[in-house]
Amino acid sequence: MILTTLNALSQQADLTPEFEKAIKFLSRPDLDDMPDGRVDIDGDKVYALIQTKPSIEIKDLIEVEGHKRYIDIHYISKGEEIIGWINSDGIEPAGAYQEIKDVWKTIVPKKNLTMAKLSTGLLMVCYPSDAHAPLLLEDECKLIRKYVMKVAV
């Protein structure tokens, strides 16, 4: 897991050609003019999920998700969110792995998660070993504008 800014990411991660495509997309000046939804950048190798969603209240038990085939880059454009993080080693998914969506989910006690607060301009890179719970917030429900870049491993 990496928590950083868009500009600093190139100094903190080995940027593959796919990572570079994701960073280039996030650097677009018209980013906030784009509608919510999926944007293909390099087919299924690199794509963006543009989201405007309300935050979720942090509770004692939190649903986390993980991926096998993709690295997630969560970039906050407007607002703030907390992403709960835990290493996925030893975590048992609550249901079957959804191959088409490349996601597995389970419930984890809040006390087992490391909480990372992201505000406008920050991003979090989640590798397949990083189970995560996005869209969390401690206080009132707020709208978040974010981009989840999916980069194939």
C-alpha positions, 0 to 999 in steps of 0.5 A: 500500500502506498499513500501519497500525492499524484506528483510524488508517486513516480518517486515511490513506485516502479512505474510500469507502462500501465502505471504511467498510463493511469498517472497520465489520465489522472493528470488530465485538466478536464478530469472533473468534467468527466461523467461517472462511469468506466473509462477505458484507457488501455482496454482491460489493462488500464481503466478508470472508474469515475465515482461520485458517491456518499461516504459510509459511516465507520462501524465496529465491523467493516466490509473489506474487499480485495483483488487478484488481477488488478492494482487499485489507485484510489485518487480523491478529486473532491472531498475526503474519505478514510480507507481502511487497510489490512494485509490480506494474508490469512483473511478468509473471504466471506463468499466466493471470489467474483472473477468477472469483477475481480473482487472478494469481500469479507467483514473485519473488525474496525480494530484490525484495520489501519485507517488512512485519511485521504483528502483532495489530491491524495491517492492510495495504491492498493496491491493484491495483498492490500485488502481495503475498505473505501468510502469511509468517514467518521462523521456525517455522510459527505459526497466524495468525487474519486477515481479508481484506476484499475491497473492489471498486474 
